[in-house]
């Protein structure tokens, strides 16, 4: 999610005995975190601002709304905007789901189809404000954003501040492993258990199906990435590597590692990648391919279920680079972090390298 720092309306389960692998601690890139802290003491301590990467074109039948919400679910806001504008819910679009337990700013589109704009300033929910409205020619589509900016405050911080400074400098220089965050897996990791049940024949509601397929893929990806972190090869290549292009869903390879690839890797133009499992031939080969195949075989029910669901093989970067990473101590036990992440990345996987929550 991106998925960004997205908390979706995740299915839940009581079958926690089947989900222990989801909840096990994933390995860290820089050793055990030097700090302990609280994240999300209040919604104001977790601020997210969506970056679409383009501006409204100023004309058309869609109202493009810049909305601030506090403690509110994205899907609920979309429904309420539809009611307020007197249109169907399918007329409302948004690029990404944003965390409920936060203060977030994001864009919604509302198709008005010849209707005038309502007075958005009278939107009747105190936790939601329409900050700006502009006309646009197209509906917002899921995933159609460049990324998200975050401002996070860690409170009740304890630990080694000098070590924390070193870890932050390493994150700024090398990035972090691009794990899927715990939000992807639902409460107590229950989405993976439900995916197993679905693959075994249990019927699920159609709108939950995509969540469960994503959780199954994410479990395999995280396990491959964890194995690469343990080998120290999450930001360096293995033989048979598939390369992900930064800022793109494109990938290429395998090809022999060369000075040209080394230079592109160093300037963050490309990243090693891991599998989003599905049908079709796995592109990685040699050492990288053998590792991925071994992990997939350890989750044979998930891998087979994804193939049967006709999910296509895709790739995701193993390395996540926060851009414009800054930090400052607000007082002796409060640390503020700010950075931007590409769409589909999780702020919590940046924080986990620094502090245990």
Beta strands, then each sheet from edge to edge (+ up, - down):
strand 1: 35-39
strand 2: 46-51
strand 3: 62-70
strand 4: 92-94
strand 5: 103-111
strand 6: 128-136
strand 7: 147-159
strand 8: 176-177
strand 9: 242-245
strand 10: 251-253
strand 11: 270-276
strand 12: 314-317
strand 13: 319-320
strand 14: 323-331
strand 15: 334-342
strand 16: 355-356
sheet 1: 4+ 5- 2- 7+ 1- 16-
sheet 2: 4+ 5- 2- 7+ 15- 14+
sheet 3: 4+ 5- 3+ 6-
sheet 4: 8+ 13-
sheet 5: 10+ 9- 11+ 12-
end
